[in-house]
Amino acid sequence: MPLRIVQQCIVALAVVILTGCTTTLSTSERQQVAGKTYVVTGASSGFGRGVAVKLGGMHANVVLAARRTEVLNEVARELEAAGGKALVVTTDVSRLQDVQRLADGAVQRFGRIDVWINNAAVGAIGPFEQVPVEDHARVIDVNVKGVVFGSHVALQQFRKQGRGVLINIGSVESEVPLAYHASYSASKAAVLGLGRALNEELRLAGLRGPIEVATVMPWATDTPFFDHAANYTGRTARMPAMDDAGKVVDYIVYTSLYPREEVPTGWKARGAIWSHHVAPDLTERISANIAHASQMESAPPTQPPTSGSLHQPMQAGTGVDGGVRARMEREDATRKND
């Protein structure tokens, strides 16, 4: 490859990685959120809880959906104390009747839905054939069928209203599949494909603009997700170079005002996606090697295999931050001292 082309590629990579929009909202932008109605699935922890509380502080109406009713009530009290209004609807997003009840409850209480955020997700970590097939199936039920159900009812409501924003939470793994995350990577690729297809349908119907579909694509982030995931590695769940959950929360809220088709959350996410576009096989190989070293070699042994929160919700892990980075530091320090 000529040196000039290599130099241009390096410059382009630097631009992609180092540039990006700010996600800090001005006073006038925060006022645009006030009074809007948001539906947030997976609102009992992680991104969902962080988004809900942040929206409450901007005086939004927030409809909270998850399986853990008691935790949702706690989130509702927190966001109402911050100035918002809350509605709790216990929801398993893999059940269409639950998702329809969620939409109906939101409209009945607040009259409309301005933004629907499909955030609920589960994962299964381990060699593909060692993860029980029923666990893989549950990942698809929640992460794909749940997003399809939520998108379906949301877009029906948006067409009635004439406008609305649908935000589906994908992942860098929507673009770059990761070893030991096979069904999760597959599910997040499906989320990205769904969003792309829906935007083309909206364009063809002349509705693109008033109605938008955005796929937010976070890098690995420190949330309770890793402790909630099914784990068949025999080791504690981990990932290097995790982002802070608050960073992704800011991106999601910002996207509700300024939706784009695909929203990588920060320079690591943008860099990984750019790299995969340029050199997909090499990017996947490097990513797999990093995942193997971190998850299968560096992580300490843990308890027997677990299905995590896939089939039944867990009491633990109700915060926005998951404490994974702190746990990894303790584990690594212990290993060095041994």
BALOKE-448544 format. One record per residue (C-alpha): residue in one letter; residue number from 0; chain; y, z negated, x. Coordinates in pm, 1 decimal, padded with zeros to 6 digits. Last residue first. Layout:
<pts>
PT;A;NUM;A;Y;Z;X
...
</pts>
This chain:
<pts>
PT;D;337;A;-01488.1;-04530.6;00021.2
PT;N;336;A;-01110.4;-04553.7;00062.9
PT;K;335;A;-01054.6;-04181.2;00011.2
PT;R;334;A;-01265.6;-04184.2;-00306.4
PT;T;333;A;-01074.7;-04480.9;-00447.3
PT;A;332;A;-00741.5;-04309.0;-00383.1
PT;D;331;A;-00866.9;-03994.0;-00554.1
PT;E;330;A;-00980.9;-04186.8;-00861.3
PT;R;329;A;-00653.8;-04378.2;-00886.6
PT;E;328;A;-00450.3;-04058.8;-00851.6
PT;M;327;A;-00670.9;-03886.5;-01110.0
PT;R;326;A;-00613.9;-04170.3;-01356.2
PT;A;325;A;-00236.6;-04144.2;-01313.0
PT;R;324;A;-00251.4;-03768.8;-01367.3
PT;V;323;A;-00466.7;-03810.9;-01677.9
PT;G;322;A;-00240.2;-04065.8;-01846.2
PT;G;321;A;-00258.1;-03866.8;-02168.7
PT;D;320;A;00110.6;-03835.1;-02243.2
PT;V;319;A;00199.9;-03782.0;-02609.9
PT;G;318;A;00012.1;-04092.9;-02713.8
PT;T;317;A;-00277.7;-04146.2;-02951.4
PT;G;316;A;-00569.0;-04131.7;-02709.1
PT;A;315;A;-00835.6;-04374.2;-02823.9
PT;Q;314;A;-00955.5;-04409.2;-03182.2
PT;M;313;A;-01158.2;-04090.3;-03159.0
PT;P;312;A;-01192.9;-03834.7;-03438.0
PT;Q;311;A;-01544.5;-03718.3;-03532.0
PT;H;310;A;-01707.3;-03379.9;-03467.8
PT;L;309;A;-01511.7;-03257.6;-03167.7
PT;S;308;A;-01355.0;-03588.8;-03065.3
PT;G;307;A;-01563.3;-03634.8;-02752.4
PT;S;306;A;-01901.0;-03460.7;-02763.6
PT;T;305;A;-02013.5;-03681.4;-02477.5
PT;P;304;A;-02238.7;-03644.3;-02175.3
PT;P;303;A;-02344.7;-03971.4;-02005.6
PT;Q;302;A;-02078.6;-04186.0;-01832.7
PT;T;301;A;-01875.1;-04063.7;-01538.0
PT;P;300;A;-01926.5;-03940.1;-01184.8
PT;P;299;A;-01608.5;-03893.8;-00979.5
PT;A;298;A;-01405.1;-03571.2;-00996.3
PT;S;297;A;-01369.8;-03391.3;-00661.8
PT;E;296;A;-01673.2;-03159.1;-00674.1
PT;M;295;A;-01732.5;-03029.9;-01028.2
PT;Q;294;A;-01389.0;-03064.8;-01185.3
PT;S;293;A;-01144.6;-03010.1;-00899.4
PT;A;292;A;-01346.5;-02781.2;-00674.0
PT;H;291;A;-01491.8;-02585.7;-00965.0
PT;A;290;A;-01156.3;-02544.0;-01138.3
PT;I;289;A;-00993.7;-02423.9;-00815.0
PT;N;288;A;-01274.9;-02176.0;-00749.8
PT;A;287;A;-01256.9;-02049.8;-01108.5
PT;S;286;A;-00881.0;-01996.7;-01084.6
PT;I;285;A;-00919.8;-01805.8;-00756.2
PT;R;284;A;-01189.6;-01583.8;-00906.4
PT;E;283;A;-00990.9;-01523.5;-01226.0
PT;T;282;A;-00680.9;-01427.6;-01028.7
PT;L;281;A;-00880.9;-01193.3;-00804.3
PT;D;280;A;-01038.4;-01020.8;-01104.0
PT;P;279;A;-00709.4;-00986.0;-01291.9
PT;A;278;A;-00488.9;-00855.1;-01009.1
PT;V;277;A;-00147.7;-00745.4;-01138.4
PT;H;276;A;-00166.5;-00866.5;-01499.0
PT;H;275;A;-00351.4;-01179.2;-01391.5
PT;S;274;A;-00084.8;-01257.7;-01132.3
PT;W;273;A;00189.3;-01226.1;-01394.1
PT;I;272;A;00000.0;-01463.9;-01623.8
PT;A;271;A;-00051.0;-01718.2;-01346.7
PT;G;270;A;00311.5;-01696.4;-01235.8
PT;R;269;A;00447.7;-01736.8;-01587.0
PT;A;268;A;00231.3;-02043.9;-01648.2
PT;K;267;A;00326.3;-02200.2;-01316.5
PT;W;266;A;00695.3;-02114.8;-01365.7
PT;G;265;A;00736.2;-02273.4;-01705.6
PT;T;264;A;00589.8;-02272.1;-02054.2
PT;P;263;A;00464.5;-01918.8;-02114.3
PT;V;262;A;00610.8;-01799.3;-02446.9
PT;E;261;A;00463.0;-01485.0;-02600.1
PT;E;260;A;00596.9;-01309.5;-02911.3
PT;R;259;A;00937.4;-01470.8;-02887.9
PT;P;258;A;01084.8;-01723.3;-03130.7
PT;Y;257;A;01434.2;-01862.1;-03070.7
PT;L;256;A;01483.3;-02154.9;-03307.6
PT;S;255;A;01119.4;-02265.5;-03337.4
PT;T;254;A;01075.9;-02154.5;-02975.7
PT;Y;253;A;01312.6;-02430.7;-02861.8
PT;V;252;A;01097.3;-02690.8;-03036.8
PT;I;251;A;00782.8;-02555.6;-02870.3
PT;Y;250;A;00943.9;-02529.0;-02527.4
PT;D;249;A;01073.2;-02886.3;-02544.6
PT;V;248;A;00727.6;-03015.7;-02636.4
PT;V;247;A;00587.1;-02824.1;-02338.6
PT;K;246;A;00817.1;-03008.2;-02097.7
PT;G;245;A;00748.6;-03340.0;-02266.2
PT;A;244;A;00377.0;-03300.2;-02192.8
PT;D;243;A;00434.0;-03309.2;-01817.7
PT;D;242;A;00260.8;-03030.6;-01628.0
PT;M;241;A;-00070.9;-03072.8;-01446.8
PT;A;240;A;-00111.3;-02965.2;-01084.8
PT;P;239;A;-00491.0;-03013.8;-01071.7
PT;M;238;A;-00722.8;-03040.6;-01372.5
PT;R;237;A;-00941.4;-03330.9;-01481.3
PT;A;236;A;-01227.8;-03447.9;-01699.6
PT;T;235;A;-01436.6;-03727.3;-01547.2
PT;R;234;A;-01776.3;-03616.4;-01418.2
PT;G;233;A;-02123.1;-03551.5;-01560.9
PT;T;232;A;-02002.2;-03201.9;-01643.8
PT;Y;231;A;-02094.0;-03210.7;-02012.9
PT;N;230;A;-01761.7;-03328.9;-02152.0
PT;A;229;A;-01645.3;-03282.8;-02510.5
PT;A;228;A;-01268.5;-03302.5;-02502.3
PT;H;227;A;-01079.0;-03609.6;-02627.2
PT;D;226;A;-01014.5;-03745.0;-02277.0
PT;F;225;A;-00881.1;-03409.0;-02162.8
PT;F;224;A;-00676.1;-03354.4;-02478.7
PT;P;223;A;-00502.5;-03693.1;-02443.9
PT;T;222;A;-00210.6;-03506.9;-02280.9
PT;D;221;A;-00125.5;-03418.0;-01920.4
PT;T;220;A;-00076.4;-03042.6;-01934.7
PT;A;219;A;-00267.8;-02742.1;-01801.6
PT;W;218;A;-00017.9;-02454.1;-01826.2
PT;P;217;A;00117.6;-02391.5;-02172.5
PT;M;216;A;00113.9;-02062.5;-02367.3
PT;V;215;A;00326.0;-02067.2;-02684.2
PT;T;214;A;00229.8;-01781.2;-02915.8
PT;A;213;A;00514.8;-01678.8;-03143.8
PT;V;212;A;00496.6;-01513.8;-03486.5
PT;E;211;A;00822.9;-01410.6;-03652.2
PT;I;210;A;00942.0;-01359.3;-04009.5
PT;P;209;A;01307.1;-01264.2;-04072.8
PT;G;208;A;01284.6;-01055.8;-03758.1
PT;R;207;A;00972.8;-00852.6;-03825.3
PT;L;206;A;00947.7;-00798.9;-04200.7
PT;G;205;A;00961.1;-00417.4;-04219.4
PT;A;204;A;00596.2;-00402.1;-04324.0
PT;L;203;A;00501.1;-00216.0;-04005.0
PT;R;202;A;00682.9;-00477.2;-03798.3
PT;L;201;A;00507.6;-00761.7;-03980.5
PT;E;200;A;00171.4;-00597.6;-03918.4
PT;E;199;A;00260.0;-00555.2;-03550.5
PT;N;198;A;00358.4;-00921.9;-03528.5
PT;L;197;A;00028.8;-01022.8;-03685.8
PT;A;196;A;-00171.8;-00824.8;-03430.6
PT;R;195;A;00000.6;-00986.3;-03133.8
PT;G;194;A;-00039.3;-01333.2;-03281.7
PT;L;193;A;-00408.5;-01283.0;-03352.1
PT;G;192;A;-00474.5;-01155.1;-03001.0
PT;L;191;A;-00307.4;-01462.8;-02851.8
PT;V;190;A;-00509.4;-01698.5;-03071.1
PT;A;189;A;-00831.4;-01510.6;-02988.6
PT;A;188;A;-00766.7;-01554.1;-02616.8
PT;K;187;A;-00726.5;-01925.2;-02690.6
PT;S;186;A;-01067.4;-01939.9;-02856.5
PT;A;185;A;-01240.3;-01755.9;-02573.4
PT;S;184;A;-01084.1;-01987.3;-02316.7
PT;Y;183;A;-01204.1;-02289.1;-02517.6
PT;S;182;A;-01552.3;-02136.9;-02552.9
PT;A;181;A;-01580.8;-02083.8;-02176.4
PT;H;180;A;-01398.2;-02386.5;-02035.3
PT;Y;179;A;-01638.4;-02443.5;-01742.1
PT;A;178;A;-01487.0;-02142.4;-01562.9
PT;L;177;A;-01141.2;-02046.0;-01682.3
PT;P;176;A;-01019.2;-01739.9;-01868.3
PT;V;175;A;-00668.7;-01621.7;-01766.0
PT;E;174;A;-00466.3;-01476.8;-02056.6
PT;S;173;A;-00529.0;-01711.3;-02348.7
PT;E;172;A;-00626.2;-01954.9;-02073.2
PT;V;171;A;-00254.0;-01988.9;-01999.9
PT;S;170;A;-00271.5;-02150.1;-02340.9
PT;G;169;A;-00226.9;-02081.9;-02710.0
PT;I;168;A;-00025.4;-02290.9;-02950.2
PT;N;167;A;00053.3;-02081.6;-03256.3
PT;I;166;A;00410.1;-02088.6;-03382.0
PT;L;165;A;00485.6;-01926.7;-03718.8
PT;V;164;A;00855.6;-01889.0;-03799.8
PT;G;163;A;00987.4;-01827.3;-04149.7
PT;R;162;A;01160.6;-01574.8;-04375.4
PT;G;161;A;01161.2;-01400.9;-04713.3
PT;Q;160;A;01064.4;-01713.1;-04905.5
PT;K;159;A;00759.6;-01559.6;-05074.9
PT;R;158;A;00670.0;-01374.4;-04756.1
PT;F;157;A;00703.5;-01699.1;-04560.9
PT;Q;156;A;00465.6;-01876.9;-04798.9
PT;Q;155;A;00195.6;-01612.8;-04753.7
PT;L;154;A;00261.8;-01621.3;-04381.4
PT;A;153;A;00201.4;-01995.6;-04369.5
PT;V;152;A;-00118.7;-01983.7;-04573.6
PT;H;151;A;-00273.2;-01718.4;-04351.2
PT;S;150;A;-00144.8;-01857.7;-04020.7
PT;G;149;A;-00291.2;-02199.4;-04097.3
PT;F;148;A;-00629.0;-02053.5;-04193.6
PT;V;147;A;-00639.7;-01824.2;-03890.2
PT;V;146;A;-00532.1;-02108.7;-03662.5
PT;G;145;A;-00804.1;-02336.6;-03799.1
PT;K;144;A;-01059.7;-02055.8;-03778.0
PT;V;143;A;-00975.9;-02004.3;-03411.6
PT;N;142;A;-00919.8;-02343.5;-03249.9
PT;V;141;A;-01096.6;-02564.1;-03503.1
PT;D;140;A;-01403.7;-02360.6;-03597.2
PT;I;139;A;-01424.9;-02198.8;-03251.7
PT;V;138;A;-01437.9;-02536.0;-03077.8
PT;R;137;A;-01690.5;-02652.8;-03339.5
PT;A;136;A;-01915.9;-02359.9;-03257.3
PT;H;135;A;-01910.3;-02444.4;-02887.3
PT;D;134;A;-02008.9;-02798.9;-02980.0
PT;E;133;A;-02290.6;-02674.1;-03203.7
PT;V;132;A;-02410.8;-02460.7;-02911.3
PT;P;131;A;-02465.4;-02770.5;-02701.9
PT;V;130;A;-02279.3;-02747.8;-02368.3
PT;Q;129;A;-02532.5;-02698.4;-02087.6
PT;E;128;A;-02540.0;-02321.0;-02131.0
PT;F;127;A;-02165.4;-02287.0;-02075.3
PT;P;126;A;-02138.7;-02514.6;-01772.4
PT;G;125;A;-01903.4;-02796.1;-01873.6
PT;I;124;A;-01591.3;-02879.7;-02069.8
PT;A;123;A;-01564.5;-02854.3;-02448.5
PT;G;122;A;-01224.4;-02839.0;-02613.3
PT;V;121;A;-01034.2;-02926.3;-02929.5
PT;A;120;A;-00718.1;-02790.4;-03085.9
PT;A;119;A;-00452.9;-02871.8;-03346.3
PT;N;118;A;-00119.5;-02702.5;-03267.0
PT;N;117;A;-00066.7;-02447.8;-03541.2
PT;I;116;A;00307.4;-02499.5;-03588.9
PT;W;115;A;00455.2;-02381.5;-03921.3
PT;V;114;A;00832.4;-02345.4;-03933.5
PT;D;113;A;01065.0;-02308.2;-04231.7
PT;I;112;A;00835.1;-02432.2;-04506.5
PT;R;111;A;00987.5;-02462.8;-04853.3
PT;G;110;A;01060.8;-02698.5;-05141.6
PT;F;109;A;01038.3;-03024.8;-04945.7
PT;R;108;A;00774.7;-03229.5;-05127.6
PT;Q;107;A;00593.6;-02962.4;-05332.1
PT;V;106;A;00626.1;-02707.8;-05052.8
PT;A;105;A;00477.4;-02941.9;-04791.3
PT;G;104;A;00201.3;-03060.4;-05023.7
PT;D;103;A;00098.9;-02704.2;-05108.7
PT;A;102;A;00082.6;-02611.0;-04740.3
PT;L;101;A;-00131.2;-02912.7;-04653.6
PT;R;100;A;-00354.9;-02861.6;-04957.3
PT;Q;99;A;-00412.7;-02504.9;-04837.8
PT;V;98;A;-00506.8;-02635.5;-04494.9
PT;D;97;A;-00748.7;-02890.7;-04638.8
PT;Q;96;A;-00910.5;-02631.8;-04865.1
PT;L;95;A;-00953.3;-02399.7;-04566.6
PT;R;94;A;-01149.9;-02658.7;-04372.1
PT;S;93;A;-01135.8;-02605.6;-03992.6
PT;V;92;A;-00786.1;-02755.4;-04000.4
PT;D;91;A;-00921.7;-03100.9;-04085.3
PT;T;90;A;-00619.9;-03251.3;-04257.7
PT;T;89;A;-00480.7;-03587.2;-04367.3
PT;V;88;A;-00138.7;-03503.8;-04510.1
PT;V;87;A;00146.3;-03732.2;-04402.7
PT;L;86;A;00499.8;-03642.0;-04513.4
PT;A;85;A;00793.8;-03737.1;-04297.5
PT;K;84;A;01173.4;-03737.9;-04310.5
PT;G;83;A;01382.6;-03756.6;-03995.1
PT;G;82;A;01632.1;-04007.2;-03856.2
PT;A;81;A;01465.8;-04159.0;-03548.3
PT;A;80;A;01317.0;-04439.6;-03758.7
PT;E;79;A;01166.5;-04165.2;-03975.2
PT;L;78;A;01008.6;-04014.1;-03663.7
PT;E;77;A;00847.7;-04341.2;-03562.1
PT;R;76;A;00731.2;-04436.8;-03910.1
PT;A;75;A;00570.8;-04095.8;-03955.5
PT;V;74;A;00397.1;-04122.0;-03617.1
PT;E;73;A;00242.0;-04453.0;-03724.8
PT;N;72;A;00133.8;-04301.9;-04056.1
PT;L;71;A;-00022.1;-04015.8;-03862.3
PT;V;70;A;-00215.0;-04268.9;-03653.7
PT;E;69;A;-00356.7;-04429.1;-03966.3
PT;T;68;A;-00450.1;-04091.2;-04111.6
PT;R;67;A;-00646.4;-03969.5;-03810.2
PT;R;66;A;-00770.2;-03621.0;-03913.5
PT;A;65;A;-00445.7;-03438.8;-03839.7
PT;A;64;A;-00140.1;-03305.0;-04023.6
PT;L;63;A;00219.0;-03430.2;-04024.8
PT;V;62;A;00479.0;-03259.3;-04242.8
PT;V;61;A;00815.7;-03299.8;-04071.0
PT;N;60;A;01154.4;-03278.2;-04244.0
PT;A;59;A;01413.5;-03248.4;-03968.1
PT;H;58;A;01678.3;-03503.6;-03874.0
PT;M;57;A;01707.8;-03400.8;-03506.4
PT;G;56;A;01541.2;-03724.6;-03395.0
PT;G;55;A;01262.5;-03645.6;-03636.8
PT;L;54;A;01215.3;-03312.8;-03461.1
PT;K;53;A;01154.8;-03496.8;-03133.9
PT;V;52;A;00907.2;-03729.1;-03304.5
PT;A;51;A;00711.2;-03440.0;-03452.0
PT;V;50;A;00716.4;-03234.0;-03131.9
PT;G;49;A;00579.9;-03522.6;-02924.2
PT;R;48;A;00309.7;-03601.4;-03179.5
PT;G;47;A;00194.6;-03242.1;-03190.2
PT;F;46;A;00215.5;-03189.8;-02814.1
PT;G;45;A;-00018.2;-03481.3;-02744.3
PT;S;44;A;-00123.8;-03711.5;-03024.3
PT;S;43;A;-00155.0;-03755.7;-03402.6
PT;A;42;A;00026.2;-03435.2;-03494.8
PT;G;41;A;-00265.9;-03195.7;-03453.4
PT;T;40;A;-00103.1;-02975.0;-03712.4
PT;V;39;A;00275.5;-02966.6;-03743.1
PT;V;38;A;00447.4;-02834.8;-04056.6
PT;Y;37;A;00823.3;-02813.9;-04012.2
PT;T;36;A;01086.4;-02828.2;-04285.4
PT;K;35;A;01447.0;-02769.5;-04186.5
PT;G;34;A;01706.7;-03031.1;-04279.4
PT;A;33;A;01840.2;-03071.2;-03926.8
PT;V;32;A;01701.8;-02806.0;-03690.2
PT;Q;31;A;02024.1;-02603.2;-03691.8
PT;Q;30;A;02212.6;-02922.3;-03605.4
PT;R;29;A;02012.4;-02945.7;-03284.8
PT;E;28;A;02135.4;-02597.0;-03199.3
PT;S;27;A;02497.5;-02702.3;-03257.2
PT;T;26;A;02453.6;-03006.6;-03032.8
PT;S;25;A;02299.6;-02794.5;-02759.5
PT;L;24;A;01924.7;-02766.8;-02710.3
PT;T;23;A;01762.3;-02793.2;-02368.4
PT;T;22;A;01489.0;-02531.9;-02336.1
PT;T;21;A;01650.7;-02334.6;-02056.6
PT;C;20;A;01535.2;-01977.4;-02031.9
PT;G;19;A;01328.8;-01853.3;-01743.4
PT;T;18;A;01358.3;-01749.7;-01381.6
PT;L;17;A;01163.7;-01873.8;-01082.4
PT;I;16;A;00819.7;-01733.1;-01148.5
PT;V;15;A;00905.3;-01391.0;-01289.3
PT;V;14;A;01187.0;-01330.9;-01043.0
PT;A;13;A;00973.3;-01439.2;-00747.8
PT;L;12;A;00690.7;-01213.0;-00860.7
PT;A;11;A;00927.8;-00916.8;-00889.8
PT;V;10;A;01058.0;-00979.4;-00538.4
PT;I;9;A;00704.4;-00997.2;-00401.4
PT;C;8;A;00607.2;-00678.6;-00586.0
PT;Q;7;A;00912.5;-00497.0;-00450.7
PT;Q;6;A;00825.2;-00607.0;-00096.6
PT;V;5;A;00467.9;-00480.4;-00137.7
PT;I;4;A;00597.9;-00147.3;-00267.7
PT;R;3;A;00831.7;-00110.5;00031.2
PT;L;2;A;00551.3;-00199.8;00271.7
PT;P;1;A;00342.7;00093.0;00146.4
PT;M;0;A;00000.0;00000.0;00000.0
</pts>
